[in-house]
Amino acid sequence: GGFAALCLLGLVGYFAGPTILSIFQPAQRLAIRGRPTCVGISADGKQLLTGRSRGSAEVWDTASQRRSREIVLPDNTPVSGIAASPDSQSVYLAVGPNLQRHTGRDVQLLPPHPQTISQFITTQDGKKAASFSNDGTVYIIALESGEVEASLLLNAAGLTVFNLSNDGALLAWGTGKGEVSVFEVASSQVI
C-alpha cells in the first residue's frame, strides 16, 4: 500500500537525475573532510558554501553543482560558521575563536573572540555578522573592517536560536525558557 508507493516515489526521484541536494552526499571522486557543520548561500544565490567538521570548507557553483573551491585548514579545527562576502570573492569562516577572511590569495584574521565561536550568521547582503561565543557573548561585526559594532552578554546555556535583521540593525534571540528578545544595535539596548 502506502509503503510501496513511497518506495516507488523514491525510485522515481533516484532515476530522475541529480538535484542541488546531491552535493551534500559524499561523491566518490571527492575527499570529504567530515560532516557538514554549517552552510551558507551567497547574496546572488550562485554559490553554496559548506563548512566541515574536520577543518575544511567548500564553495559550490549552484548552476553546475560542482565544487569550485576548497579551503583546507592546517589544524583540522571544525568550521562553526561560513559566509560569502557581498561580491562573492571572499569566504568568511568561524574557526575556534577566530573569524577568517579567505580571499583565494591570502587569509586575513579578524579580531579574535575571547572564547570559541559556537554559532555564526550573516545578514543577507553579507556585510554584517553576529557570532555567539561559548562565554555567552554575541558580537555584531562589520565584516569588511572586522570592527565589533556591539556586543551583548547572554546566558550561554539559555540561548537556543538567534538571527539578524536584513540590515543588521536588530538581533533577535530565543531561549530554552520560551522567551524571545530583540536587541537594537545602534542603541545597544534590548527593546
Salt bridges, closest charged atoms under 4 A:
GLU58 OE1 - ARG52 NE 3.31
GLU58 OE2 - ARG67 NH1 3.54
GLU70 OE2 - ARG33 NH1 2.74
GLU70 OE2 - ARG67 NH1 3.49
GLU149 OE1 - LYS128 NZ 3.11
